[in-house]
Amino acid sequence: MMRHPKSLAKDQRYYSGDEIHVGARVRCAGDTGTIVFVIDLSEYSTDYPESDWSDYGTGLMIETPAFARVMFDEADEHLELLSRATPTV
């Protein structure tokens, strides 16, 4: 897989313009899932640590029951926000 230098970080947003964040529930091409990391914001869930994924330089990953995990360089019109992550205290 091609890795990008960190200088190519993108402004990761849904097609609607909302910013993408870890923990959000999303619909991607008809299947639901959860955002597990957003490299461009340096946001990583516990199961997907920065040390394993930051070398890619840009992108995000969705974990779904239907197709396991899929990584995107950037969001497109097929990625839809369903709900934001619930903050933990």
N, C-alpha and C positions, 0 to 999 in steps of 0.2 A: 504494500500500500504506500502511496506517495505521502511523504511527510512535508509539511509546510513550515517555513521559518515563522517564529512568533510574530514577526513584523507584519504578517499577512492576516492578523486577527481581524475578525469581522464583527459587525454590530448584529448579533444574532437576534432576529425578531420573527414573530409569526407574520404571515401575510397581512394580518389585521393591523400590524404595527406594534403590537405588544411585545415587550422584551421577553425572551425565553429564559427560564430559571429552572434549576434542579428541583425535582419533586413535583413539578406540574404534571397533571393528568392531561393527556393529549389524544387526539385521533389522528392517525396517519394512514392515508389510503384506506379508510374504512375500519381499521383496527385500533383499539385503545391501548395506551401504554403510559409509561412514566419517563420523564426526562431524568437520566442518571448522571450526566455531566454536560457542562458547557465549557469547553476549553477556553474560549475567548473571554469569559468572565472569571476564569479560574474557580469555577464552582464544580465540586465533585461530591457525589454521595459516598457514604462509607464503604460500600461494596466496589466502588470504582475509583480508587485513589489516584490523585494527581500524578504520582510517580509512575503509574502504569500507562497513562494516556496523554500527558502534556506534550510529549515529543511530536505529536501530530500537528501542533501549532494552531489549529483552528478546527471548529466543528462541535458537534453535539451527538449524544447517543440516546436512543429510545429503547427501553426494554418493554417488550410486549409478550403476552401469552401466545399469540399467533405466530410471530416470526422471531421469537427470542430477542436478539439485540440487532439494531441497525444503526450505523453511524452515517451522519450527513456532514458535508462540508458547510452547508448552510440550509436553512429552512426554505421550503417552497410552499405553493398554494395547497399542497396535500397535507400539511401539518397544521392542525387546528387545536387551539387551547380549549380544554374542557373545564379545568379548574386549577387554581393555584395550589401550591403546597400549603399545608396547615403548619403555621409556625409552631416550633416547640419551645418550651420555656425551661 
